[in-house]
Amino acid sequence: MNDMKYMRLALELAKRGMGWTNPNPMVGAVLVKDSHIIGQGWHVRCGALHAERHALAGCTESPRGATLYVTLEPCCHQGRQPPCTEAILEAGIARVVVGSEDPNPLVAGKGISLLRAHGIAVETGVLKKECDALNRVFFHYIRTGRSYVVMKYAMTMDGKIATRTGASQWITGEEARQRVHQDRHRYAAIMAGIGTVLADDPQLTCRIEGGRTPLRVICDSRLRIPLDSQIVRTAREVPTILAAVRPESEKKTALEETGCKVWDLPERGGRVELRALMKRLGEEEIDSVLLEGGGALNWAALESGIVQRVQAYIAPKLFGGADAKSPVGGLGVAVPARAMRLENTVITRVGEDILLESEVDGNVYRDC
């Protein structure tokens, strides 16, 4: 059907905003008149024109009587940009085809209702599954006010993230490592634990040309991070948050002088309380976090219920070693029946490696 054809194009346009629109959704729009495309647009970045207005601005002829295909319900409120419903009505568009309804309480069906009330034919749910998946981060963030967390790790086929000596570079091939940098561009923040910083002294940056390096968040309850670490030395170039518990004032001051922000957060089990951290990040409009932690932080994140998605890169290698580290440490579950279930698994070949992506089954934020 033509509706699906044009919505697929709108989806591809929306993806051009990936990594730039946070905390806004990715949205694409296509204008069609007499079976010809007369306008295309997408939300380029947060604060810029919305997709509908972007498409209208580039029209090759009058949009009066045209059909608008848009991946997300048009907004009907004043935000960083004026309401898109207003622009649609002024343009004389006759029909609007919508992929996803917007869960934002300021919209939530009101945009569709307003258009229908003014005599515009509105169809909904076209490629809904694909449109919903595109904005899973936005949907989670707008409903919970907390960051969407993707736990990422690379391991060998025998489940090791490092050798018995702690060496881990490199487990996966170049293609997989490049894809990780694409995800660093996509998500608003990247998070690691102090153990990773002490072991690897990473930069935690995006190395894609023209890409965006995300905010860095280091879970460091006792502020053990060295002042000469790459994270600290580059804090003025890359925004960096150190999540601590009752930080010692002298070290805190020294770190803040380098450009780091030090957050004093509640404690749970001797570590930073991760649900409180996600809430604080959400309040700062950090809608998503790529978690690149070690086994201890990964287990703490899963146990606290903050993880929505797991990405596991599996390399065709074997490390062996009873003491070699695995991607998820901690106490673990006692019996298989208590396993944390994953669902909607997608398998992708990435060079010589395999990427498994799954959603955490029934994940909810439990009350503290």
C-alpha positions as CSV (number, residue, x, y, z in Angstrom):
1,M,0.0,0.0,0.0
2,N,1.1,3.6,-0.7
3,D,0.5,4.6,2.9
4,M,3.1,2.0,4.1
5,K,5.5,3.1,1.3
6,Y,5.5,6.7,2.3
7,M,5.6,5.9,6.0
8,R,8.8,3.8,5.5
9,L,10.3,6.9,3.8
10,A,9.3,9.0,6.8
11,L,11.0,6.5,9.1
12,E,14.2,6.7,7.2
13,L,14.1,10.5,7.3
14,A,13.5,10.4,11.1
15,K,16.6,8.3,11.6
16,R,18.7,11.2,10.3
17,G,18.1,13.0,13.6
18,M,19.5,10.1,15.6
19,G,21.8,11.3,18.3
20,W,20.8,15.0,17.8
21,T,17.2,15.3,18.9
22,N,17.5,14.1,22.6
23,P,15.5,14.5,24.7
24,N,13.0,15.1,21.8
25,P,11.8,12.2,19.7
26,M,13.1,11.4,16.2
27,V,10.4,12.3,13.7
28,G,10.1,12.1,9.9
29,A,7.5,13.6,7.6
30,V,6.6,13.3,3.9
31,L,4.1,15.4,1.9
32,V,2.4,13.7,-1.0
33,K,0.1,15.3,-3.6
34,D,-1.4,13.6,-6.7
35,S,0.9,10.6,-6.1
36,H,4.0,12.8,-6.1
37,I,6.3,13.7,-3.1
38,I,6.3,17.5,-2.7
39,G,8.0,17.8,0.6
40,Q,10.2,15.9,3.0
41,G,11.4,16.7,6.5
42,W,12.7,15.5,9.8
43,H,13.5,16.8,13.3
44,V,17.1,17.7,12.8
45,R,18.0,18.5,16.4
46,C,16.5,19.6,19.6
47,G,15.2,23.1,19.3
48,A,15.1,23.1,15.5
49,L,12.0,22.9,13.3
50,H,9.8,19.9,13.9
51,A,9.5,17.4,11.0
52,E,6.1,18.6,9.8
53,R,7.3,22.3,9.5
54,H,10.6,21.2,8.0
55,A,8.7,19.3,5.3
56,L,6.3,22.2,4.7
57,A,9.3,24.7,4.4
58,G,10.8,22.7,1.6
59,C,7.6,22.1,-0.5
60,T,8.0,22.2,-4.2
61,E,4.4,23.3,-4.7
62,S,1.4,24.3,-2.6
63,P,0.6,21.6,0.0
64,R,-3.2,22.4,-0.1
65,G,-5.1,19.2,-0.5
66,A,-2.0,17.1,0.1
67,T,-1.5,14.0,2.4
68,L,1.0,14.3,5.3
69,Y,2.8,11.2,6.5
70,V,4.4,11.6,9.9
71,T,5.9,9.0,12.2
72,L,4.7,10.6,15.4
73,E,1.4,12.4,16.2
74,P,1.7,16.1,15.5
75,C,2.2,18.2,18.6
76,C,-0.6,20.7,19.6
77,H,1.2,22.7,22.3
78,Q,3.8,25.4,22.5
79,G,7.2,24.0,23.4
80,R,10.6,24.9,21.9
81,Q,8.7,25.2,18.7
82,P,5.1,26.3,17.9
83,P,2.3,23.6,17.5
84,C,2.6,21.5,14.3
85,T,-1.2,21.2,14.2
86,E,-1.3,24.9,13.6
87,A,1.0,24.7,10.6
88,I,-1.0,21.7,9.2
89,L,-4.2,23.6,9.4
90,E,-2.7,26.8,7.8
91,A,-1.3,24.7,5.0
92,G,-4.6,23.3,4.0
93,I,-3.5,19.7,4.2
94,A,-6.4,17.3,3.6
95,R,-5.3,14.1,5.1
96,V,-2.7,13.1,7.8
97,V,-1.3,9.5,8.3
98,V,0.3,8.9,11.7
99,G,2.6,6.1,12.8
100,S,2.7,6.4,16.6
101,E,0.5,8.3,19.0
102,D,2.5,10.6,21.2
103,P,2.5,9.5,24.9
104,N,3.4,13.0,26.1
105,P,0.6,14.2,28.3
106,L,0.6,17.5,26.5
107,V,-0.3,15.7,23.3
108,A,-1.6,12.1,24.0
109,G,-4.2,12.0,21.2
110,K,-5.1,15.7,21.4
111,G,-3.2,16.5,18.2
112,I,-5.2,13.9,16.3
113,S,-8.5,15.0,17.8
114,L,-7.8,18.7,17.0
115,L,-7.1,17.8,13.3
116,R,-10.2,15.7,13.0
117,A,-12.3,18.5,14.6
118,H,-11.2,20.8,11.8
119,G,-12.3,18.3,9.1
120,I,-8.9,16.7,8.3
121,A,-9.0,12.9,7.7
122,V,-6.6,11.2,10.1
123,E,-5.4,7.6,9.8
124,T,-3.4,6.2,12.7
125,G,-1.2,3.1,13.4
126,V,0.5,2.8,10.0
127,L,3.8,0.9,10.6
128,K,3.1,1.5,14.3
129,K,5.5,-1.2,15.5
130,E,8.4,0.3,13.6
131,C,7.5,3.8,14.6
132,D,7.2,2.8,18.3
133,A,10.6,1.0,18.1
134,L,12.2,4.1,16.7
135,N,11.3,6.2,19.7
136,R,11.5,3.6,22.5
137,V,13.9,5.9,24.4
138,F,11.5,8.9,24.1
139,F,8.5,6.8,25.1
140,H,10.2,5.5,28.2
141,Y,11.6,8.9,29.2
142,I,8.3,10.8,28.8
143,R,6.4,8.1,30.8
144,T,8.9,7.7,33.7
145,G,11.0,10.8,33.8
146,R,14.1,8.5,34.0
147,S,16.8,7.7,31.6
148,Y,16.4,4.7,29.3
149,V,19.4,2.4,29.9
150,V,21.1,0.1,27.4
151,M,23.6,-2.3,28.9
152,K,26.3,-3.1,26.4
153,Y,29.2,-5.6,26.7
154,A,31.5,-7.7,24.5
155,M,32.4,-11.2,25.4
156,T,34.0,-14.4,24.0
157,M,32.0,-17.5,23.2
158,D,32.8,-18.8,26.6
159,G,31.4,-15.8,28.3
160,K,34.5,-13.8,29.2
161,I,34.9,-10.0,29.0
162,A,38.6,-10.2,29.8
163,T,41.4,-12.7,30.3
164,R,42.5,-13.9,33.7
165,T,45.1,-11.0,33.7
166,G,42.3,-8.5,33.1
167,A,43.3,-7.8,29.4
168,S,40.3,-7.0,27.2
169,Q,41.5,-5.2,24.1
170,W,40.3,-6.3,21.7
171,I,37.6,-9.0,22.0
172,T,35.5,-8.0,19.0
173,G,36.4,-6.9,15.5
174,E,36.6,-3.5,13.9
175,E,33.0,-3.6,12.6
176,A,31.6,-4.2,16.1
177,R,33.7,-1.5,17.6
178,Q,32.5,1.0,15.0
179,R,28.9,0.1,15.8
180,V,29.6,0.8,19.5
181,H,30.7,4.3,18.5
182,Q,27.5,4.8,16.6
183,D,25.6,4.0,19.8
184,R,27.8,6.4,21.7
185,H,26.6,9.0,19.3
186,R,23.0,7.9,19.6
187,Y,22.5,7.9,23.3
188,A,22.7,11.0,25.6
189,A,25.1,9.6,28.1
190,I,27.7,6.8,28.5
191,M,28.2,5.3,31.9
192,A,31.0,3.2,33.4
193,G,32.2,2.3,36.9
194,I,35.3,3.3,38.6
195,G,36.7,-0.2,38.2
196,T,36.7,0.2,34.4
197,V,38.4,3.6,34.7
198,L,41.1,2.3,37.0
199,A,41.7,-0.8,34.8
200,D,41.6,0.7,31.3
201,D,41.9,4.5,31.7
202,P,39.4,4.9,28.8
203,Q,38.3,8.2,27.1
204,L,34.7,7.1,26.6
205,T,34.2,9.3,23.6
206,C,32.6,8.9,20.2
207,R,35.2,8.5,17.4
208,I,32.8,8.8,14.4
209,E,33.7,11.8,12.2
210,G,31.0,14.4,12.7
211,G,29.5,12.4,15.6
212,R,28.5,13.7,19.0
213,T,30.3,12.6,22.1
214,P,27.8,12.0,24.9
215,L,27.9,13.1,28.5
216,R,30.1,10.8,30.6
217,V,28.9,9.4,33.9
218,I,31.3,7.6,36.2
219,C,29.9,5.7,39.2
220,D,32.6,6.3,41.8
221,S,31.1,6.2,45.3
222,R,34.4,7.0,47.0
223,L,35.9,9.4,44.4
224,R,38.9,7.1,43.6
225,I,39.3,8.4,40.1
226,P,42.8,9.7,39.5
227,L,43.3,13.4,38.7
228,D,45.6,12.4,35.8
229,S,43.1,9.9,34.3
230,Q,42.0,10.6,30.7
231,I,38.4,11.1,31.9
232,V,39.4,13.9,34.3
233,R,42.0,15.5,31.9
234,T,39.4,15.9,29.2
235,A,36.5,17.0,31.4
236,R,36.5,20.5,30.1
237,E,36.0,19.2,26.5
238,V,33.6,16.4,27.3
239,P,30.9,17.0,30.0
240,T,31.6,14.6,32.9
241,I,29.6,13.7,36.0
242,L,31.1,11.7,38.9
243,A,28.4,10.0,40.9
244,A,29.6,9.7,44.5
245,V,28.4,9.0,48.0
246,R,29.2,11.7,50.6
247,P,32.3,12.8,48.6
248,E,35.4,14.0,50.5
249,S,35.5,17.7,50.2
250,E,39.1,18.2,49.2
251,K,39.0,15.6,46.4
252,K,35.6,16.9,45.3
253,T,37.0,20.5,45.0
254,A,40.1,19.3,43.1
255,L,37.9,17.4,40.6
256,E,35.5,20.3,40.1
257,E,38.4,22.5,39.3
258,T,39.2,20.2,36.4
259,G,35.7,20.7,35.0
260,C,34.1,17.5,36.4
261,K,30.7,17.8,38.1
262,V,30.5,15.8,41.3
263,W,27.0,14.6,42.4
264,D,26.4,13.5,46.0
265,L,23.8,10.7,45.8
266,P,22.2,8.2,48.2
267,E,23.9,5.0,49.0
268,R,22.7,1.4,48.6
269,G,24.9,-1.5,49.6
270,G,28.0,0.6,49.7
271,R,27.5,1.9,46.1
272,V,25.7,4.8,44.4
273,E,21.9,4.2,44.5
274,L,21.3,3.7,40.7
275,R,17.6,4.5,40.7
276,A,18.3,7.9,42.3
277,L,21.0,8.5,39.7
278,M,18.6,7.7,36.8
279,K,16.1,10.1,38.3
280,R,18.6,12.8,38.6
281,L,19.8,12.3,35.1
282,G,16.2,12.4,33.9
283,E,15.7,15.8,35.7
284,E,18.7,17.0,33.7
285,E,17.0,15.9,30.4
286,I,19.4,13.0,29.9
287,D,16.9,10.7,28.3
288,S,19.2,7.7,27.6
289,V,22.3,6.0,29.0
290,L,24.7,3.5,27.3
291,L,26.0,1.4,30.2
292,E,29.5,0.1,29.4
293,G,30.2,-1.3,32.9
294,G,32.1,-4.2,34.3
295,G,30.5,-7.2,36.0
296,A,29.8,-5.5,39.3
297,L,28.1,-2.4,37.9
298,N,26.2,-4.5,35.4
299,W,24.8,-6.7,38.1
300,A,23.9,-3.7,40.3
301,A,22.1,-2.1,37.4
302,L,20.1,-5.2,36.6
303,E,19.3,-5.9,40.3
304,S,18.1,-2.3,40.8
305,G,15.8,-2.5,37.7
306,I,17.2,0.4,35.7
307,V,18.1,-1.6,32.6
308,Q,15.6,-1.7,29.7
309,R,17.8,-3.3,26.9
310,V,20.8,-5.5,26.7
311,Q,23.3,-5.6,23.9
312,A,25.7,-8.5,23.9
313,Y,28.5,-8.7,21.3
314,I,29.8,-12.2,21.0
315,A,33.2,-12.9,19.4
316,P,34.2,-16.3,18.0
317,K,37.0,-16.7,20.6
318,L,37.6,-18.6,23.8
319,F,39.6,-17.2,26.7
320,G,39.0,-19.9,29.4
321,G,40.2,-19.3,32.9
322,A,38.2,-19.8,36.1
323,D,39.2,-16.4,37.3
324,A,38.5,-14.6,34.0
325,K,35.7,-12.0,34.3
326,S,32.2,-12.4,33.0
327,P,29.9,-9.6,31.9
328,V,27.5,-9.8,34.9
329,G,29.0,-10.4,38.3
330,G,27.5,-10.0,41.8
331,L,25.7,-12.6,43.7
332,G,23.5,-13.8,40.9
333,V,20.3,-15.8,41.1
334,A,20.1,-19.0,43.2
335,V,18.1,-21.1,40.8
336,P,17.3,-20.9,37.0
337,A,13.7,-20.1,37.7
338,R,14.8,-16.8,39.2
339,A,16.6,-15.8,36.0
340,M,16.1,-12.3,34.6
341,R,14.1,-12.9,31.5
342,L,14.9,-11.2,28.2
343,E,12.5,-10.9,25.3
344,N,12.1,-9.7,21.7
345,T,15.6,-10.8,20.8
346,V,17.2,-9.6,17.6
347,I,20.3,-11.3,16.2
348,T,22.6,-9.4,13.9
349,R,25.9,-10.4,12.2
350,V,28.5,-7.7,12.6
351,G,31.6,-8.7,10.7
352,E,32.9,-11.9,12.4
353,D,30.9,-11.2,15.5
354,I,27.3,-11.6,16.6
355,L,25.1,-9.0,18.2
356,L,22.3,-10.1,20.5
357,E,19.8,-7.4,21.5
358,S,17.0,-8.1,23.9
359,E,14.5,-6.1,26.1
360,V,14.4,-6.8,29.8
361,D,11.1,-8.6,30.4
362,G,8.6,-6.7,32.5
363,N,11.2,-4.2,33.7
364,V,9.7,-1.6,36.0
365,Y,11.1,0.8,38.5
366,R,10.4,-0.6,41.9
367,D,9.8,1.7,44.9
368,C,13.0,2.3,47.0
